[in-house]
Amino acid sequence: MGENQLSALKATFSNLVALNLLEDLPVAVYSCNKEGYITSFNKAAVKLWGKTPELNKDKWHINREIFDADGALLKPEEMPTGKVLKYGKAVKQQEIYIKHPDGNINCILSNPKPLFNDSGELTGAVNILIDITEQKNAESKQGMLASIIESSEDAIVSKNLAGIITSWNYAAQRLFGYTEDEIIGKHITVLIPEDRYDEEELIIKKIRANERIEHFETIRKTKSGEEIQISLTISPIRNSANQVIGASKIIRDIGRQKKSEEKLLQYAERLEILNSIGQVISAELDIQSILQKVTDATTQLCGAKFGAFFHNQVNEQGESYMLFTLSGAPREAFEKFGMPRNTAVFHPTFSGERTVRVDDITKDPRYGKNAPHFGMPKGHLPVVSYLAVPVRAKSGEVIGGLFFGHEQPARFTIEHEQLVLAVAAQAAVALDNAKLYEDIKQLNEKKDEFIGLASHELKTPVTSLKGYLQIIARNLSPDDKNKPLANRALEQVGKLTTLISDLLDVTKIQTGKLPFTYANFDVIKLLSESREILQQTGPSHELTLNLPFKELIINADCQRIEQVIINLVTNAVKYSPKADKVIIEATVINNKFRVSVQDFGIGIQPDQLDRVFSRFYRVENLASHMSGLGIGLYICQEIVNRHHGRLWVESTYGEGSIFYFEIPINTNDLHHG
Ligand code: ADP
């Protein structure tokens, strides 16, 4: 064996020993010859490659896909070992990426070194491959986390268990005003208002116990000292031995969110208030009550010490206003001062020009310029904050003004102003309605007065007329040709008398003076007699009377009950011009005497059913031309009601109606009770 051969053998041997040692190492090692064929490898190398190479047959780039750090696929001569074999120089820690047959890509530090024989010729290479994939992943994860933290909208801060701030992101800087340099190393209490220090103790306690705190709403302090509302989520930070070493905090600024929540709540509350005020005042038809309610509500709404509504009453000089309603102060508190006058302060309100809202009226240039008081009169309730809102009618006319005062400055805000304006607008509508109602009421009263007066005035001449006619009729011999004329005249006067007495009845009902005389009488007899009379005056219809008894004594006003019967039957005949019968029936149900009058006439539409009992109400239809005043049913209802009974109607439009009335049989106690 030559010397060269011997040294080569030695080298191989020492390589083998080395490789044996390396066999179980966690680091991949392989060697290859000059041509690149693998000559030895350890277990870790197999793991890395994902396959077992055949010695002297597979080349080192047994994994075809090897990339550099930029992701470019490497040709064999560009691979670290390829370069070593080409140039005979070691490559140190080149980062490459090897694609494993399972698809994973591992990040590897490749450290190939050339092998030489004793004569210095390159014989191959040996490579140590260190897998740094996990390390790399952790690094990039950390990088990612860091960038997430940095770009987070929420402030993210960490501290150790001693409460010292250890990290601080950009959002934290934005929220609290401290830069990272300023705050790191400082104690967390720089962010906590003094009265909340014990919160920190509590937090640390929980963190030590390895507990998380979620969405804890509290207040923290910024660099400028401003207190802000935040929500805290705190998690413990553990070291690799799983010991808690600190805490990370996510701090969310909820001030804005809180503010908009509050605004929303305020808005909803306001709507509710306005709604209820609207309901209250629109239910009122009395002007004074509306104004009082509006004054009370608005005074309360704007937190004024007192509020007043001044009715706009202008005298010839364009001055002087009448005090109408007050809230929060006794009337005497104002009365002695006379009315507010058309001064510069009051003018915008009474002229309806605009709202006046001043934080301190005593400092207002318009204030204190007028004699005799030059400002508030002595003894006036103190006014510093001042709010005055004109109240306009729908027509645009200024009805008056709402005035509010408070002894402290700047008490009234734009919200108060808007609220009062909104109420004032509602009040205007209610006031308009009240005024209309008032006008109608007055007109109605005038009308009633006129009817009462007219019927009263008519009664006397008609009564005498009737008397004279009766004398004339009586004095005429039966075959006198004027006899039928006199009788007809008497008939007409009779109708006139009924009309007048009906009108007088209405007036009496209105004034609560319709007299009743209760007595026992046989209502069956009354029905029969009434039928007789009616049959004679209205022979066009057959009046059928169905009676269950021969006699029934009831206690009632006989004449008034007769009036009801006559009215109902007359109507039945009148409103069934094409029919030829009317059915009258009487029954007793539950100790009540019930009469029904059925016709087969024009009927009544459902929506008119209740209204026919109203005073002066007549259904507008084909029967409109039929004469009548629309008071018969009104009087009937009053009579029946006064007997503690009931009057109602069932009707099918175009087919006919049944009017019922019902009165208790034993009404003795009721009438006199
Ligand atoms: P008047 O008959 O003088 O108009 P009432 O008070 O007796 O006044 O009746 C009020 C209205 O009710 C009448 O105008 C009529 O439109 C309607 N009405 C009353 N009775 C009947 C009926 N039997 N059928 C249809 N409509 C009726």
Residues whose N, C-alpha, C, O or C-beta is under 5 A from the ligand:
A	BS01	ADP	N571 A572 Y575 G603 I604 V612 Y617 R618 V619 S627 G628 L629 G630 I631 G632 L633 Y634 S657
